[in-house]
Amino acid sequence: MKLQNWFFLFFIFTLSFSSFGQYFPSKNYTTADGLPNNAVRSLFLDSKNVLWIGTENGVSIMQNGVFSTIDESNGLGHNSCWDISQDTNGNMWFASYGGGVSKFDGQKFTVFTQKEGLLANKTRKVFPYKNKMYVGTEQGVSIIDIYSNKVITPIGPVHKEDFICISFFEYGGIVYFASVFDGLYKIDESGSFPKIIPVILHKNTYALGLFGSSLYSGNNGFVDRFDILDIKKGKLGSSQFGKSTVWQFAKDKRNIVFAAAWGIYNPDGGLYRIDRNQMIDVSDLHGIDSKVLFNVVYNKKEDILYVGSNDKGIYEVRLNKMIDYIPFEGNSIVDFKNYGKQKIILHNKGVSILDSKQKILKTVSTSEFKKAEQTYLDKAKNILNRQGVESQDFELNFKIKADGIVFYEMVKHKNSFWIGSNIGIFEMNSEGKIINYVPKHSLKFGFLSNDKFIETITYAGVRVYDDIYNLKSTHYPKFEKNTPQYIVQILNNKDKTYFLSVFNGLYVYHNNQFQSYLADGIWKENKFKHITVNDKGQLILAAEFGNVFIVDDRAAFKVLDTINKENLIGKTILFLESYKDCIFIGTEKGINIYQNGDFRFIDKEHGLKDCNFTSSEIIDKELWLGTKKGFYTVDLDLILKEQITVAGIDITKIAVNNIAVDKSNYKWFKYASSKLVRDYQQNSFSIDFIPRGHPFPEKLKFRYRLNSKNRWSPYSDKTNLFLPYLPFGDYLVEVEVFDLNAGKSSVFKLLNICVEPPFWFRWWFISLVFLFVFGIVVYIINRKKNITRDKVSKEKQITEAKFEALSNQMNPHFIYNALNSIQDYVGANDEHNSTLYISEFAGLMRKTLKNSPKQTITIEEEIAYLESYIFIENMRFKDRVVSEIYIDPAISKAALEIPPMLIQPFVENIFVHAFDEFHPSPKLKLSFEMVSTHVLECKISDNGKGLKAHKQSKFHVSRGIALARERIILLQRSNLDPIQIHFTENDGTTVTIQLII
């Protein structure tokens, strides 16, 4: 080929690369996404940053990528909506082409037509200012008071054709508007009635845009630019520029003015940028393929441009340039490197050098690489067989032509760039000149930490070159366990060089020797594909289909953290990079960002339409990603800054038992209350909700719980909750939103649901039942108490009767013995003793009669009684019986009480059975002692016949004991064994009585 032809091809090739463009990420919404019609007539962003869309078939509201539509069935005056605005009270206004103007307060519509005083039913524009809404119709302007809804029409000029009001603006407290065929006017409201005054009379105005002092006016096929300050001074001249007919203007926060254009009968419509009195078509740049654009509005909060078309719906364009795509003429990118402010790009057609503004300075074509190979072969006389040179890996085929060259990688070393290919390895300087060629065919090569060149040989180990230019090397065979095998990545980190193997794990070259971490048992992981190093000097490694590891190998090997592959979106890891404290993990789905345990995800919503990444490199503060059709640049600081996340959640629809909640419960298309109350039979709920204030709806995952103590449900991307058959009770439904874009979760209280219990669980019913049951229980308890009281009373009466009966049994027995004694005295003619005995007996009888009715008497009374009785009995023994009564000082004789005549029978037994007239020195002893706090012990002891007497008088003693025991038990039911009797052969008898006090 002639030299001039080579030069011509090179020039064309270089020129094509120098003119590559950039793309903004965009998305097109059509009827397939929920729009009622692809003919979009108006766009409006309200005070809450909600996008309203007026179409030929109703009005839609877009929130979080979801459309909801209102039309005539909801009360809208007409479905063909040509303009939308919002007044100072927050009411929405809709101008329709044929149905007048509709005002919406969030719940109901108020429609204004010619019947209400509107100038015409065909309306084009609505413009709010102070407490008024200015309506542009096809016959002029009407003004509506937003409070009273009163309609007035200013006095306008006489006109032959339709006086179509197409656009408004306000300046200096004066409202201006444009008539399509007549020019610019202002509304004078200084008087009692508003008047329309002409400002600039000229033909054709389709849109107005006032930015600063510049007033842009869309004309038929061009734009007029006026200076509003000049207009105020009466200077009405304009500068004209551009092409096509502009229907709406918008300005972003960078002061860039955009224009939506439709050329009517000319195919020159699209999105334009106005720059220095020029209209620059940026449709392709922003991914817009419609030529019929009517609207453009700018969302400053999210830095988004919305563009409405008449045939393809809405375009959403992100202007923040977080991700920039460069088609690069469709070339497949192999590798990136940087040198100063220049970027070196290796692609399938050669190497291109870009300046700081990404303009191509130079391109080294495949022909130049082939020429460098040929030059080497012409000089290398020692190469005998030019058909192939053995490289112990793959043979070099010198017959491969320039268009058959395949590039593998580019390695930067000092000031040179080493490029591997299927025809050999080339060294290129920073100016793009090929300065050396090495006849080696290696899929992976590089430089060690000591600057020696290393060539990996897939099936024969590695070669380390002391002199790469003269091919002087040392071969390390694969049979040695520490020789790197099947290497896919090489990384230098200070004084160590690391090698990644797809089968044999991690190798390191340190102190002039290789080491296998797998063979030496340091790390069992054996499959790797990617490696990088973070700003702390730690290694980050990843398998192609596995986990990602963070490793510290500076002093001693240690795995610091493991990122489980289950947490990554995508199955195949395509690249691995680190920036600051973040790890970027590229997959076929997008970019996973890992930062301090949190995950974020970047994909097509951000502008990554092609995620088939071929290479990656962090250059300055940008992540460069190569694909088979171009490359991306990702602004790392912009993408890592605090992201806008969900600001709140609105309920858009509630159905109870499959029946929708009445529309009167909604305002601004969302449920107006925070609580929903239903009875126990209406306990199945379907709730549709929508998050607010989020720029990337596809990055949201949702889960819910019924109460704070309940577990969360699994994550889902659906904005609907179905809660079937809830038991009665109160539920505070919470929704947690996980934002993959921002990498954070937010919890929102969605709705307080109260399922009322059935009537039998209501408080009033339970209260009645409780009162009823309580009444029955009280009745039963009182009845039982009465029965018990009656029973106790009867038992008491019975006890008293028994006690009295026992006493009555004892009294005749005593009287009988006393009368026998008197009889003895009388028989002996002992008048003195008889008289004394009868006197004492009479006193004793009085005491007996006095004490017998009582259940208890004091010890003092009992002792007095016993002393009288002992005196009478002792007379029969001629006073030979010595008696002694002992009372414990702790006992209060006047206070402590015992049953009456309880001790007398035992004393009587002593006189009757213990002694006879021959018994020497008879003695009787009574004692009263408190043996414990509540137990009184009475002892009656004698020195009589004892056991012998007991055997002779068994019946009498047993009968007396039985009577006494029965009396005590009747009075003290817990005192089961109150009387103990102890007999001795010669020492008499002791009776012990214990009474509970």
Summary of the structure (lengths in Angstrom):
residues: 997
radius of gyration: 56.8
end to end distance: 138.8
largest distance: 187.4
contacts: 3215
relative contact order: 0.05
helix: 21%
strand: 41%
